[in-house]
């Protein structure tokens, strides 16, 4: 088996850390996807995010922080690493995809904030214009928004957020104060059936 040795500067920090922990060198084959990482920094963010969710899905972590069941990612691309073809991109945009939406969401209220939104970056990465606009919108509407470099920093941000004072949802507070309200039915102009709220 032949392979090409690569310099450590060509790998993202998280991969280097894993190699140091393993105490081995690395030789990659000519078709190894790791060889493409140095050309595609957005893929580095993908692998950092994978590490974050591997940590969050660990049974011991879930036991200690059951709120993490509400942690999810918002993939803002075509479903594969890279750009969507024009036709697929147009279909996704029509279905509601918005550029710049934070990739990490934790829909748990803490410290007076509605929920947590996070943007994960790698060393040297920076926010795009649309990401800055969404950051400002989320903060204006009462969301906790962070930008973290590396999955460990995002993990620390999530744990810090979960340590904030528990916030009961506004809907829960209104419902607990309300005695009985009459059942209302709303008619919609869409062909879907009407929905009732209590």
Secondary structure as GFF3:
##gff-version 3
##sequence-region A 1 198
A	DSSP	beta_strand	4	5	.	.	.	ID=ss1
A	DSSP	three_ten_helix	8	10	.	.	.	ID=ss2
A	DSSP	alpha_helix	13	22	.	.	.	ID=ss3
A	DSSP	beta_strand	27	28	.	.	.	ID=ss4
A	DSSP	alpha_helix	34	37	.	.	.	ID=ss5
A	DSSP	alpha_helix	41	56	.	.	.	ID=ss6
A	DSSP	alpha_helix	59	64	.	.	.	ID=ss7
A	DSSP	three_ten_helix	66	70	.	.	.	ID=ss8
A	DSSP	beta_strand	71	73	.	.	.	ID=ss9
A	DSSP	alpha_helix	86	94	.	.	.	ID=ss10
A	DSSP	beta_strand	104	106	.	.	.	ID=ss11
A	DSSP	beta_strand	116	121	.	.	.	ID=ss12
A	DSSP	alpha_helix	129	140	.	.	.	ID=ss13
A	DSSP	beta_strand	144	149	.	.	.	ID=ss14
A	DSSP	alpha_helix	151	162	.	.	.	ID=ss15
A	DSSP	alpha_helix	170	177	.	.	.	ID=ss16
A	DSSP	beta_strand	184	186	.	.	.	ID=ss17
A	DSSP	beta_strand	195	197	.	.	.	ID=ss18
###
